[in-house]
Amino acid sequence: MKRWLQIASTGLFASTLVMLLVAWIAVTQPGVTPIVTRPPAVDAERLKAHVRHLSVDLHPRAAGPSGQLDAAADYVAAVLRESGAAVSVQAFSVGTARHRNLVARFGPPEGAPLVIGAHYDSHDGGDGEPTPGADDNASGVAGLLELARLLGRDPPARPVELVAYTLEEPPAFRSAEMGSAVHAQSLRATGREPRLMLALEMIGTFSNEPGSQRYPVAGMSRLYGDRGDFIAVVGRLERFGLTRQVKAVMAGATSLRVQSINAPTALEGIDFSDHLSYWALGMPALMITDTAFLRNRHYHQPGDSWEKLDYRRMAQVVQGVWAVTRAR
């Protein structure tokens, strides 16, 4: 009997190890072989100029009579048009207020598009001072604008749609009033289901300091480290193959460390951006992020300002995303 208990105990231990190994592979995609590419140079100073203009000159980028959301939309639309893209305005109303998504199309007009988006509104500060929103999310918008410049110079072989969304922040967040929800529904209505959607959500905060990276669950630092020196690719649990592919492409574009995670939405932060609007319709979507409040301690605060961002590494993120537009 004792012998059988030993065998059963050993078997249970081995099964547990196998289950943990499978879970680790499904969640973190270790051992991905980078797909090496040579992306064009991205001008870090141009990224800085976009972020500074959006977060200083157009502060606050919040909805309402005192906000400059319309001026921000005008600026983004003008820069997108300068790239040579076919730019359209997706207008919609929330109550009596009129709002705009800006859509720039590159490549052939037919086929399932790769959608890459970032929201240009910023948090209104609630009862406090409105945030400048440099990292959240002028950084993502700046990346989108520089990506447009690259695609305009060298159009992709497959359709790419860059979208600057309005109304990602509360009170619209998680509602049908989000700009990304409006865009996702329009794709469904016109039969233009995306082959992939990427949300650029805060891509400018990096640090090599120990302890600069936090996590929603204790022990995750053992998997990813405690330094905020990486960009993260975030996907749903069942989309680990897709996450793995994008991780391989981005990791092969620059020397920037690329980490990835696939997890259920119960894990805090997994669906905190515009990709959730596409998830709601069953569309393939991932978030590209510096991990937001888990790294940037000025998240939704007045201290989220342009001079704190790392534009060199932000440029590497844009190069990685550009490489995805070339991937098959």
NUBA-696896 format. One record per residue (C-alpha): x, y, z negated; residue number from 1. Coordinates in nm, 2 decimals. Example, Ala and Ser with C-alpha at 12.3 -4.5 7.8 and 13.67 -1.06 7.14 Angstrom:
2
      px      py      pz  num
    1.23   -0.45   -0.78    1
    1.37   -0.11   -0.71    2
//
This chain:
328
      px      py      pz  num
    0.00    0.00    0.00    1
    0.28    0.24   -0.09    2
    0.44    0.16    0.24    3
    0.12    0.25    0.43    4
    0.09    0.58    0.24    5
    0.45    0.67    0.33    6
    0.38    0.60    0.70    7
    0.05    0.80    0.69    8
    0.23    1.09    0.51    9
    0.51    1.09    0.77   10
    0.26    1.08    1.05   11
    0.06    1.37    0.91   12
    0.38    1.57    0.87   13
    0.48    1.50    1.23   14
    0.13    1.59    1.36   15
    0.14    1.91    1.16   16
    0.47    2.00    1.31   17
    0.35    1.93    1.66   18
    0.04    2.14    1.60   19
    0.25    2.43    1.47   20
    0.48    2.40    1.77   21
    0.19    2.41    2.01   22
    0.04    2.71    1.83   23
    0.38    2.89    1.83   24
    0.41    2.84    2.21   25
    0.06    2.95    2.28   26
    0.08    3.26    2.07   27
    0.43    3.39    2.14   28
    0.54    3.24    2.48   29
    0.90    3.17    2.38   30
    1.16    3.07    2.64   31
    1.02    3.27    2.92   32
    1.27    3.29    3.21   33
    1.29    3.66    3.33   34
    1.20    3.71    3.70   35
    1.48    3.95    3.80   36
    1.39    4.25    4.01   37
    1.55    4.59    4.08   38
    1.29    4.85    4.01   39
    1.34    5.21    4.12   40
    1.47    5.47    3.87   41
    1.21    5.64    3.65   42
    1.29    6.00    3.54   43
    1.27    6.02    3.16   44
    1.26    6.40    3.18   45
    0.95    6.38    3.40   46
    0.79    6.16    3.14   47
    0.88    6.40    2.87   48
    0.74    6.69    3.06   49
    0.40    6.52    3.11   50
    0.38    6.42    2.75   51
    0.47    6.77    2.63   52
    0.22    6.94    2.86   53
   -0.06    6.70    2.75   54
    0.02    6.71    2.38   55
    0.11    7.08    2.34   56
   -0.03    7.29    2.62   57
   -0.36    7.09    2.64   58
   -0.40    7.03    2.27   59
   -0.65    6.91    2.16   60
   -0.76    6.66    2.42   61
   -1.08    6.58    2.25   62
   -1.44    6.60    2.37   63
   -1.64    6.90    2.25   64
   -1.65    7.27    2.30   65
   -1.31    7.34    2.13   66
   -1.13    7.06    2.32   67
   -0.94    7.07    2.64   68
   -1.05    6.74    2.78   69
   -1.16    6.89    3.11   70
   -0.83    7.07    3.15   71
   -0.64    6.74    3.09   72
   -0.86    6.57    3.36   73
   -0.77    6.85    3.60   74
   -0.40    6.81    3.53   75
   -0.40    6.43    3.57   76
   -0.61    6.45    3.89   77
   -0.37    6.71    4.04   78
   -0.06    6.50    3.97   79
   -0.22    6.18    4.10   80
   -0.31    6.37    4.43   81
    0.05    6.49    4.46   82
    0.16    6.12    4.48   83
   -0.03    6.08    4.80   84
   -0.29    5.85    4.65   85
   -0.65    5.83    4.75   86
   -0.80    5.99    4.44   87
   -1.16    5.98    4.34   88
   -1.36    6.11    4.04   89
   -1.58    5.87    3.86   90
   -1.83    6.10    3.68   91
   -2.07    6.00    3.41   92
   -2.28    6.16    3.14   93
   -2.31    6.11    2.77   94
   -2.61    6.30    2.65   95
   -2.58    6.64    2.81   96
   -2.20    6.62    2.85   97
   -2.03    6.53    3.18   98
   -1.71    6.32    3.17   99
   -1.46    6.20    3.43  100
   -1.24    5.90    3.50  101
   -0.97    5.96    3.76  102
   -0.91    5.68    4.00  103
   -0.60    5.66    4.23  104
   -0.58    5.38    4.49  105
   -0.26    5.25    4.66  106
   -0.20    4.97    4.91  107
   -0.46    4.81    5.13  108
   -0.83    4.89    5.07  109
   -0.95    4.53    5.07  110
   -0.88    4.26    4.81  111
   -0.90    4.22    4.44  112
   -0.71    4.51    4.28  113
   -0.45    4.52    4.01  114
   -0.60    4.78    3.77  115
   -0.36    4.98    3.55  116
   -0.52    5.23    3.31  117
   -0.45    5.47    3.03  118
   -0.69    5.70    2.84  119
   -0.62    6.07    2.84  120
   -0.83    6.17    2.55  121
   -0.69    6.20    2.20  122
   -0.83    6.15    1.85  123
   -1.02    6.45    1.72  124
   -0.88    6.41    1.37  125
   -1.21    6.34    1.20  126
   -1.23    6.59    0.91  127
   -0.87    6.68    0.95  128
   -0.65    6.85    1.21  129
   -0.67    6.70    1.56  130
   -0.37    6.49    1.66  131
   -0.15    6.61    1.95  132
   -0.17    6.25    2.07  133
    0.18    6.23    2.22  134
    0.22    5.86    2.18  135
   -0.16    5.81    2.16  136
   -0.20    5.83    2.45  137
   -0.01    6.10    2.64  138
    0.27    5.84    2.67  139
    0.04    5.59    2.85  140
   -0.09    5.87    3.08  141
    0.27    5.99    3.16  142
    0.36    5.63    3.25  143
    0.06    5.61    3.48  144
    0.15    5.94    3.65  145
    0.51    5.83    3.71  146
    0.39    5.49    3.83  147
    0.17    5.68    4.08  148
    0.48    5.87    4.21  149
    0.67    5.54    4.26  150
    0.37    5.37    4.44  151
    0.32    5.68    4.66  152
    0.68    5.66    4.78  153
    0.66    5.28    4.84  154
    0.31    5.15    4.86  155
    0.24    4.80    4.73  156
    0.14    4.51    4.96  157
   -0.17    4.44    4.75  158
   -0.43    4.68    4.62  159
   -0.34    4.87    4.30  160
   -0.59    5.10    4.12  161
   -0.46    5.35    3.86  162
   -0.72    5.48    3.63  163
   -0.70    5.76    3.38  164
   -0.99    5.70    3.14  165
   -1.18    5.94    2.92  166
   -1.35    5.86    2.59  167
   -1.15    5.58    2.45  168
   -1.13    5.73    2.10  169
   -1.41    5.73    1.84  170
   -1.70    5.78    1.84  171
   -1.71    5.63    2.19  172
   -1.48    5.34    2.11  173
   -1.64    4.99    2.14  174
   -1.94    5.14    2.32  175
   -2.07    5.15    2.67  176
   -1.98    5.52    2.67  177
   -1.60    5.44    2.70  178
   -1.46    5.55    3.03  179
   -1.31    5.20    3.07  180
   -1.65    5.04    3.02  181
   -1.79    5.26    3.29  182
   -1.51    5.16    3.53  183
   -1.52    4.79    3.45  184
   -1.90    4.79    3.51  185
   -1.85    4.97    3.84  186
   -1.60    4.69    3.95  187
   -1.86    4.43    3.86  188
   -2.14    4.61    4.04  189
   -1.94    4.65    4.36  190
   -1.80    4.30    4.37  191
   -1.44    4.42    4.32  192
   -1.33    4.20    4.04  193
   -0.97    4.28    3.94  194
   -0.70    4.01    3.97  195
   -0.56    4.17    3.65  196
   -0.60    4.48    3.44  197
   -0.32    4.63    3.23  198
   -0.39    4.89    2.96  199
   -0.10    5.12    2.89  200
   -0.17    5.20    2.52  201
    0.10    5.39    2.34  202
    0.44    5.31    2.51  203
    0.67    5.57    2.36  204
    0.77    5.48    2.00  205
    1.08    5.26    1.95  206
    1.32    5.22    1.67  207
    1.63    5.00    1.59  208
    1.59    5.05    1.22  209
    1.52    4.74    1.00  210
    1.17    4.76    0.87  211
    1.04    4.99    1.14  212
    0.80    4.72    1.27  213
    0.50    4.61    1.07  214
    0.25    4.34    1.14  215
   -0.12    4.27    1.05  216
   -0.03    3.93    0.90  217
    0.25    3.84    0.66  218
    0.52    3.62    0.81  219
    0.49    3.75    1.17  220
    0.82    3.93    1.13  221
    0.98    3.58    1.13  222
    0.86    3.54    1.49  223
    0.92    3.89    1.62  224
    1.17    4.06    1.39  225
    1.13    4.37    1.18  226
    1.27    4.62    1.43  227
    1.04    4.83    1.65  228
    1.27    4.79    1.95  229
    1.04    4.60    2.19  230
    0.74    4.65    2.41  231
    0.45    4.40    2.36  232
    0.23    4.23    2.61  233
   -0.10    4.14    2.44  234
   -0.36    3.90    2.56  235
   -0.65    3.68    2.45  236
   -0.57    3.34    2.31  237
   -0.69    3.15    2.62  238
   -0.49    3.37    2.86  239
   -0.14    3.26    2.75  240
   -0.04    3.16    3.10  241
   -0.12    3.51    3.23  242
    0.06    3.68    2.95  243
    0.36    3.45    3.01  244
    0.37    3.56    3.38  245
    0.36    3.93    3.30  246
    0.62    3.89    3.03  247
    0.86    3.72    3.27  248
    0.82    3.99    3.53  249
    0.86    4.28    3.28  250
    1.16    4.11    3.11  251
    1.34    4.08    3.44  252
    1.30    4.44    3.53  253
    1.51    4.61    3.26  254
    1.71    4.53    2.95  255
    1.42    4.63    2.72  256
    1.32    4.35    2.49  257
    0.97    4.22    2.58  258
    0.76    4.03    2.33  259
    0.42    3.89    2.38  260
    0.12    3.76    2.17  261
   -0.20    3.58    2.25  262
   -0.44    3.58    1.96  263
   -0.81    3.60    1.88  264
   -0.97    3.94    1.84  265
   -1.00    3.88    1.46  266
   -0.63    3.98    1.45  267
   -0.62    4.35    1.38  268
   -0.51    4.56    1.67  269
   -0.54    4.29    1.95  270
   -0.84    4.47    2.12  271
   -0.77    4.83    2.02  272
   -0.77    4.98    2.36  273
   -0.94    5.00    2.70  274
   -0.86    4.63    2.79  275
   -1.15    4.53    2.56  276
   -1.40    4.67    2.82  277
   -1.27    4.42    3.07  278
   -1.26    4.14    2.82  279
   -1.63    4.20    2.75  280
   -1.70    4.11    3.12  281
   -1.47    3.81    3.12  282
   -1.21    3.99    3.34  283
   -0.84    3.91    3.30  284
   -0.68    4.20    3.11  285
   -0.37    4.26    2.90  286
   -0.25    4.55    2.68  287
    0.11    4.69    2.71  288
    0.19    4.86    2.39  289
    0.45    4.97    2.14  290
    0.21    4.82    1.88  291
    0.05    5.16    1.78  292
   -0.02    5.20    1.41  293
    0.20    4.90    1.33  294
    0.50    5.10    1.43  295
    0.40    5.47    1.48  296
    0.34    5.60    1.13  297
    0.19    5.92    1.28  298
   -0.10    5.73    1.45  299
   -0.40    5.96    1.47  300
   -0.22    6.22    1.26  301
   -0.09    6.57    1.34  302
    0.26    6.43    1.34  303
    0.21    6.23    1.66  304
    0.42    6.48    1.86  305
    0.63    6.48    2.18  306
    0.98    6.51    2.03  307
    0.95    6.18    1.84  308
    0.92    5.96    2.14  309
    1.19    5.76    2.31  310
    1.17    5.86    2.68  311
    1.45    5.64    2.79  312
    1.28    5.32    2.68  313
    0.95    5.45    2.79  314
    1.10    5.48    3.14  315
    1.20    5.11    3.11  316
    0.84    5.02    3.03  317
    0.72    5.20    3.35  318
    0.98    5.00    3.55  319
    0.85    4.68    3.40  320
    0.49    4.77    3.50  321
    0.61    4.87    3.84  322
    0.76    4.52    3.88  323
    0.42    4.37    3.80  324
    0.27    4.56    4.10  325
    0.51    4.37    4.32  326
    0.46    4.03    4.17  327
    0.27    3.76    4.35  328
//
